[in-house]
Amino acid sequence: KMKTRTPKRKNLPISATVVIVAMLAAAWRYRTKADLPAWSPASYRRGARRGVRGVDAVSCLVFDYDDGTAIAAAREPWMDHPHFVHTSWSHTHELPKFRVVLPLQRAVPSSAWLKSWRYAAAQAKGQVDPKCKDPSRLYFLPAVRDERTPFEFIEHDPGGSLLELDWESIPEPTPPRPPRRAPSRTACTDSQRDAARAHRLRTDPETRRRAGAE
């Protein structure tokens, strides 16, 4: 749960996939979202508490959609790989809100997670919630507010391999250029301004002509 700071690690064999699918496919009914059980695809270093610094690796790519992107459009880039989709707590027919979960062929080390997530997000359709780039992020299990809340679950297995993010080949992002600073102006004293006027009068005929006209 959200209030728990100590992660509980579970190493599940491939045969346990059916259990994971069952957990994601079943819509839990809770009175409040904060009461929902939560999961995370992150593994932690021994003794570490939940948080970015303690993450060792991430084993699933997760995308949350809250911008109204259609489920079919969000799935399009990933149809060659097994994935799950389930609608989330605030989902409605008018404004779809859902989560796409792609198990990875190899867990990505935390040191390479940010660039890997950005690389994958650039291939996604629609506006992905940028908070999902957090390697320690928790995700609530599917839930509905009441019997009238719509719920949808999709399990897709085309028979292909799991998605692999080859973090070793993904280039590091180019750091943003620092903003250009406007040239600073140094305030002049009255004596400096008088000296500048005197210099122009001595050296510039046009300045002398204007001064004489005045």
Rosetta blueprint (number, residue, H / E / L):
1 K L
2 M L
3 K L
4 T L
5 R L
6 T L
7 P L
8 K L
9 R L
10 K L
11 N L
12 L L
13 P L
14 I H
15 S H
16 A H
17 T H
18 V H
19 V H
20 I H
21 V H
22 A H
23 M H
24 L H
25 A H
26 A L
27 A L
28 W E
29 R E
30 Y L
31 R L
32 T L
33 K H
34 A H
35 D H
36 L L
37 P L
38 A E
39 W E
40 S L
41 P L
42 A E
43 S E
44 Y E
45 R L
46 R L
47 G L
48 A L
49 R L
50 R L
51 G L
52 V H
53 R H
54 G H
55 V E
56 D E
57 A E
58 V E
59 S E
60 C E
61 L E
62 V E
63 F E
64 D E
65 Y E
66 D L
67 D L
68 G L
69 T L
70 A L
71 I H
72 A H
73 A H
74 A H
75 R H
76 E H
77 P H
78 W H
79 M L
80 D L
81 H L
82 P L
83 H E
84 F E
85 V E
86 H E
87 T E
88 S L
89 W L
90 S L
91 H L
92 T L
93 H L
94 E L
95 L L
96 P L
97 K L
98 F E
99 R E
100 V E
101 V E
102 L E
103 P E
104 L E
105 Q E
106 R E
107 A E
108 V E
109 P E
110 S H
111 S H
112 A H
113 W H
114 L H
115 K H
116 S H
117 W H
118 R H
119 Y H
120 A H
121 A H
122 A L
123 Q L
124 A L
125 K L
126 G L
127 Q L
128 V E
129 D L
130 P H
131 K H
132 C H
133 K H
134 D L
135 P L
136 S L
137 R L
138 L L
139 Y E
140 F E
141 L L
142 P L
143 A E
144 V E
145 R L
146 D L
147 E L
148 R L
149 T L
150 P L
151 F L
152 E L
153 F E
154 I E
155 E E
156 H E
157 D L
158 P L
159 G L
160 G L
161 S L
162 L L
163 L E
164 E L
165 L L
166 D L
167 W L
168 E L
169 S L
170 I L
171 P L
172 E L
173 P L
174 T L
175 P L
176 P L
177 R L
178 P L
179 P L
180 R L
181 R L
182 A L
183 P L
184 S L
185 R L
186 T L
187 A L
188 C L
189 T L
190 D H
191 S H
192 Q H
193 R H
194 D H
195 A H
196 A H
197 R H
198 A H
199 H H
200 R H
201 L H
202 R H
203 T H
204 D L
205 P H
206 E H
207 T H
208 R H
209 R H
210 R H
211 A H
212 G H
213 A H
214 E L
